[in-house]
Amino acid sequence: MSTTPLLIAGAARLGFSAAAGGRVTLLRLCRTDGDNLARDVLRPFPDGIEPTELLHWPKGGIYPLIPYSNRVKDGTLLFQGKRYDLPAHPDAHPHTLHGHAHRMTWEAISQAQSRVKMRYVHSGGAEWPWPFSATLEIDLEPSRALFLLCLRNDGQTPMPGGIGLHPYFLHDPDDRIAYDAPIDWPVTADYLAALPRDCPDPAEAGPLPPGEVTLYRSGWRGLCVIDRTNGDRIEMRADSVFSHFVLHRPASAEHLCTEPVSHVADGFNLFAEGHPDTGTVVLEPGEALTGSMTISLGTADAASP
């Protein structure tokens, strides 16, 4: 692939690649305090990635989670009394992982200097039995980027649906993280979700504990604040469709993922088993699920608006 195109807003830059799964490849924003120096917010996604490499994607940028986030247990989806077998992902075997749209070629259907709209159309098949279409619209401003993600059921029968966005933020182990999501879904050894409980730790800003940290939370209030050791404050805001929140920081601490998602890991199967509050949405033919997110850059000593 050639060098990815850029959105431009003042000194801010956003790289994207429709061919690489509708990805954001880099994001540089200016602080809201008037500093016109654009700073990297994300760990960049490498340029020149071939489509065959997207199965084991490099960890960087932002990609859409379509038509669901996280795992489907054992690749077996139960929905309205029927069983659907989905191919396991080799990095999560025997489970699936993050849908398949981020491994497919999208199309940039409209583009201006600071705005782009990308689309992916799935006609049905082994990866997902229902046809659907998805769009990701991105608007860049000097100090923030706005994302609008939409999943539409293009089939003739109902389907379960989920959406999410998966950013890889630059990270230092001493960065202070704050989010308010009071319901914890304990993470199993193979990254599925156990049944929920009240959150065991308060929503207070602070560094993450050493080593790998993986959290599945719900009841999220739609705000995550990252105060970086370099003085940057990253604010990620999402609307109420994204009532679930995933945080993942590998043991290497080389990046931080804070993911707005509409449902919990394996939520469709938990929903089929009768468990409430999984975030599962049933999309009737022609119905769509839409959610928005913004990422903005300020200073760590500034009060949140």
N, C-alpha and C positions, 0 to 999 in steps of 0.2 A: 504494500500500500504506500501511496505517496504521502507527503507531509499533510497533516490534517488541516482543514480550513479553520478560520478563526472568526469569532464574533468580537467586535471592538466597541467599547464605550469609554471615551476618554482614554486614560492609560490602562484600563481594565481589558483583560483578554480572556476568552473562553474558547478552547479548542474542542472540536467534536468530530466524530467519525460515524456517519450513518452505516458505512460498510462494516464496522467493527461492533455491531450490535446496538446501534443508537447511543453510543457512549459519549460522555464528556471526557476529554483526554487531558485537559489542564484547566485551571481556574486561577487567575491572578486578579485580585481586587485591590482597590484603594481604601484606606481607612476612612470612616465617616468624619474624622476630625479635620479633614481638609488636606491631609498629606497626599500628594499626587503620585507617590511612589507605589506602583502596583506590586503586591506581594503574593507569592504562591500560597494558596489555601489548601490545595489538594496535593497528594503525592501524584506526580504526573504518570499518565498511562504511556508506555513506550510507543514511540512512532515506529512504523514499519511492521506492525504485527499482521501476520497472514491469517485468513479466516480459519485455517486448520489449527491455529494456535489458541483459538478462543475457547476450546473445551477446557483447557487448563489456563485460564486467563491470567495475565500479569496483574498484580494487585496495585491498581492505581485508577485515578479518575472517578467517574460515577457511571453506573449503568442501571437501566431499568429492570425491575423484577416483574416479569410478565410471563404467563398469566397467574403466577403465584410467587410467593417468596419462600425461601428456605426449603425444607424437605417435605416430601411425601413418603411416609414410612413404607419401606420394602417395595417402593414403586407400585403400590396397590392403592388405588383411589376408590373409595366407596361413596356413591352418590345416588340418592333416590332409589335405593334398593338394587343398584347394579354395581358391578366391579369392573374397574378399568385398570389395565396393566400398563404402566409407564416405564420407559427404559431407565435403569439406574444410572446415576452419574458415577464415573470411576473414582472420583475423589470423595464420594459419600456413600459408596456401595454398602448395603443393597438399596439405599434410598435414592431419591431424585434430589436435585439441587437447583433452586432459584429459577425454575422454569427454563425455557430454552430460547426466549427471544433475544437475550443478550449474546447469543452465539450465532445469530442469523444476520443477514444483510437487511438493513433498513433503507429507506429512501428519504432524502431531503426533499420535501414537496414544496417548501417555500423558504426563502432566505433573504434577509436584509442585513445591513451592517451589524446590527446588535440583536438580531432575532433569527431563530430558525425553528422550523417544524419538521420533525421526522416521523415516518410512518412505517409500520410493519404489518403485513397481512399474512395470516396463517389460514390455510384452507382445510385444516384438519389432518389427522394422521397419527403416527405412533407417539410422537412427543406429547400431543394433546388432542383428544378425539373430537373436540368441538372447533369449528372455524371461528376465528375472531380477528379483529383488527385493533391495533394499538397506535397511539400517537404520543409523542413527547414534544412539547413546545417549550422553548427556552428563550428568556428575555434577559439581556445583560445590561446592567447599569454600572456606573463607576464603582460603587461600593457594595453591590449585591447582584445575585443572579436568581431569577425566578423560574420555576419549573412547574409545568402542568402536564400530568400523566393521565392517560385515558385508556381504558380497556373496554371494548364493545363486543358483545356476543352477536356474531354474524350468522349463527346457525338457526335451525328451526326448532330446537328444543332447549330447555334451560341448561345452564352450566354453572358450576361454582367458579368464582373469580376472586382474584386478589391482585393487588398492586403494591409496589414499593420502589424505593430508590436506595442505591447502595454506594455511598461515598467513601473514599479513602482519604481521610484528612492527614496532613503532616502532623507529627506527634513527637512529644518529648515525655518521658515518664513522669516528669514533675508538672505537666499541664494539669490544670484544675477543671474538672468536668462537673456540670450540674444539669439535672433533668428531673422532672417530676412525673413519675410513673409508679403508682402505689401498689400495683398488683404484680407479683412475681410468678413466672412460670418456670420452675426449676429446670435447668438444662441437664439432660441425661448425658451419659458418656459418649453417645453417638449423635449428640446435638439435636435430639428431639425434645419436645416439651412435656414435662410432667404436669400434673394438675395444679391449678393456681393456688396461691396463698397470699396473704398480706405481705407487702414488701418488708424484708428483714432489716433494711438499712434506710435511714432517712434521706430525704432529697436535699442534701447539703453539698455545696461545691467542695471538691477536693481531688487530689491525685488518685488514680486507680492503684489498687494493691499490686505488688510485684507479680510478674508472671502473666500467663494468659488470663484474660477476663472475658467471659461471654455471659451475657444477660438477655433474657427474654422478658419483657415487661408489657403490661397493658394498663389502660386507664391513663395513657400518656396525655399530658396537658398541651402538647404541641410545641414545646420549646426545649432546646438543648443548647447550653452555653459552654464554650470551650475557651478558657483563659490560658493562653499559651505563655510559656516562659519568656518568649521574645517580646511580650507586651501586646500581642494581638488578641482581640476577642472575636471569636467566630460564633455567630448566632445562627442556628438552624431552626426555622419555624415551619410548622406544617399544619394543615387544616385537620378537621375532626375525622375525616375519612381514615387518616393514619392514627388510629387509636392505639396501635401497638408499636413497640420500640425495641429495636435490637441494638445492643452494644457489643462489639467484638474488638479486642486488642490482643494481637498475638504475643507470645512470650518474648519475642524479639523487640517488641514495642516500636517496630518500624513504621507503623501507621495505626490510625484509629478509625474504626467504622462505627458510625452512629446512623442507624437505618430507620427511617419512617416507613412502616409497613401497615397494611390494612388488617392483617391476621397473624396469628401465632404459628409457629412451626408445626406442620402436620395438622393445621387447623381444620382442613376439610374433613379428615377422618375423625377428628375429635368431635366435630359438629355432627357427623353421621352417627356417632355413638351417643349423641344426646347431651354432650357437654355444652354449657352456655358460654357466651362471651368469647368465643374463639375468633371473632371478626369475620367469619365466613359470610360471603355475600352470594346469593343465588341470582344470577342474571338471566332474566327471561329473554327470549329472542328480541334483538334490537336494543336491549337495555345496555347502559354503559356505567362503568365505575370510574370516577374521576377524582383526583386528588392533587393538591398543590403544595409546593415547598419553596422556601427561600433560604438562601445562604448569604449572610452579610458579614462585613468585616468592620470592626471598630477597635477601640483600645481597651485593654483589660482593666484599666482603672476607672472606666466610665460606667455609670449605672445603666442597667438595662432599661430600654424604653418601655 
